[in-house]
């Protein structure tokens, strides 16, 4: 029985996490995988984000993709911001990801723990709805992304006011994909089974599946010498909206 479970868990990661690849960061803070931004807009956005990093150390990144291919928006945002790109400094958790999905018509602001007090869920929702979405509805992605990034920077500085908050009953909760839930259950079963058989710790450790599942990595900085801070924490703060 245990061998069957082990075989299943080996097969599941490609199914659950390999649905949609994350592009290498490569020192680029505006990734337009859908090719909707002009060269001038990308250049302007890169300069804006560099100025913000240089002046505040906050690390804001933009990722535009064609489609989620069925993956949950919130799960993919966490995978990009925390597990792959490791946005934000480890001791400040000051990373932000603006994720835009063109074909699915979805946008999400994913906020690191350290900025949730200023870039709140309510402000993130208002930025999406009032600054980004109106431009996107017109097919103007250049100005929509620039307006979103500008508003995020202002919100962090306390200069963006939430004059139009969402209804008080609205909740901002991360959804979890069914495959992620299945994997969690299987991991628990395997740990319980190994304990019953007298097996101690160390199951698939050293960079194996369980270590990767937690989003952790022994390498907290980018070997390429880019100005990443080493991996700030994310807990699902932010807002998902559509147009």
Buried (B, 14 or more C-beta within 10 A) or exposed (E): EEEEBBEBBEEBBEEBBEBBEBBEBEEBBBBBBBEBBEEEBBEBBBEBBEEBBEEBEBBBBBBBBEBBEEBBBBBBBBBBBBBBBBBBBBEBBBBBBBBBBBEBEBBBBBBBBBBBEBBBBBBBBBBBBBBBBBBBEEEBBBBBBBBBBBBBBBBBEEEBEBEEEBEEEEEBEBEBBEBBEBBEEBBEBBBEBBEEEEEEEEBBEEEEBBBBBEBEBEEEBBEEEEBBBBBBBBBBBBBBBBB
